[in-house]
C-alpha cells in the first residue's frame, strides 16, 4: 500500500504518537510500580488514556514544530 504525501503525514503523526505513548507509559509504569500480575491491564488503561492526549497533541504540535524548524533551516 502506498500513501499519498498528505496521508503519509497523517499516518506518521498518528503512529509516532501511539508508539511513543506505548513506550513511555510502559517504562514509567514499570519504574514506578514494577512488574505485577495485573501490570498489562494497568498499562493498557494508562496507554489508552495517554493516547487520548498524545494523538491530538501530535497533530497540533508536529506542524508547529516543523514550521519553526523550517524557518530556521538553510536552503
C-alpha positions as CSV (number, residue, x, y, z in Angstrom):
1,X,0.0,0.0,0.0
2,X,1.3,3.4,-1.0
3,X,0.3,6.6,0.7
4,X,-0.1,10.0,-0.8
5,X,2.0,12.6,0.9
6,X,-0.8,14.1,2.9
7,X,-1.9,10.6,4.0
8,X,1.7,9.7,4.9
9,X,1.9,12.8,7.1
10,X,-1.2,11.8,9.0
11,X,-0.2,8.2,9.4
12,X,3.3,9.3,10.5
13,X,2.0,11.6,13.3
14,X,-0.6,9.0,14.4
15,X,1.9,6.2,14.6
16,X,4.7,8.2,16.3
17,X,2.1,9.4,18.9
18,X,0.9,5.9,19.6
19,X,4.3,4.3,19.7
20,X,5.8,7.0,21.9
21,X,2.9,6.7,24.3
22,X,3.2,2.9,24.4
23,X,6.9,3.1,25.2
24,X,6.7,5.9,27.7
25,X,3.7,4.6,29.6
26,X,5.2,1.2,29.8
27,X,8.6,2.5,31.0
28,X,7.1,4.9,33.6
29,X,4.7,2.3,35.0
30,X,7.5,-0.3,35.2
31,X,9.8,2.1,37.0
32,X,7.1,3.3,39.4
33,X,5.3,0.1,40.4
34,X,7.4,-2.7,38.9
35,X,6.0,-5.9,37.4
36,X,2.8,-7.4,38.9
37,X,0.2,-9.9,37.9
38,X,-2.1,-7.1,36.6
39,X,0.7,-4.9,35.1
40,X,-0.6,-5.4,31.5
41,X,-4.2,-4.4,32.4
42,X,-3.0,-1.3,34.3
43,X,-0.6,-0.4,31.4
44,X,-3.3,-0.8,28.8
45,X,-5.6,1.6,30.7
46,X,-2.7,4.1,31.1
47,X,-1.8,3.7,27.4
48,X,-5.4,4.3,26.3
49,X,-5.6,7.5,28.4
50,X,-2.2,8.6,27.1
51,X,-3.3,8.2,23.5
52,X,-6.3,10.5,24.2
53,X,-3.8,13.2,24.9
54,X,-0.8,12.3,22.7
55,X,-2.6,11.9,19.4
56,X,-4.3,15.4,19.4
57,X,-1.1,16.9,20.8
58,X,0.9,15.3,17.9
59,X,-1.5,16.8,15.3
60,X,-1.2,20.2,16.9
61,X,2.5,20.3,17.9
62,X,4.2,18.5,15.0
63,X,3.1,21.1,12.4
64,X,4.0,23.9,14.7
65,X,7.5,22.5,15.3
66,X,8.0,21.7,11.6
67,X,7.2,25.3,10.7
68,X,9.5,26.6,13.4
69,X,12.4,24.4,12.2
70,X,11.7,25.2,8.5
71,X,12.0,28.9,9.2
72,X,15.4,28.3,10.7
73,X,16.7,25.9,8.1
74,X,19.1,27.0,5.4
75,X,18.1,26.0,1.8
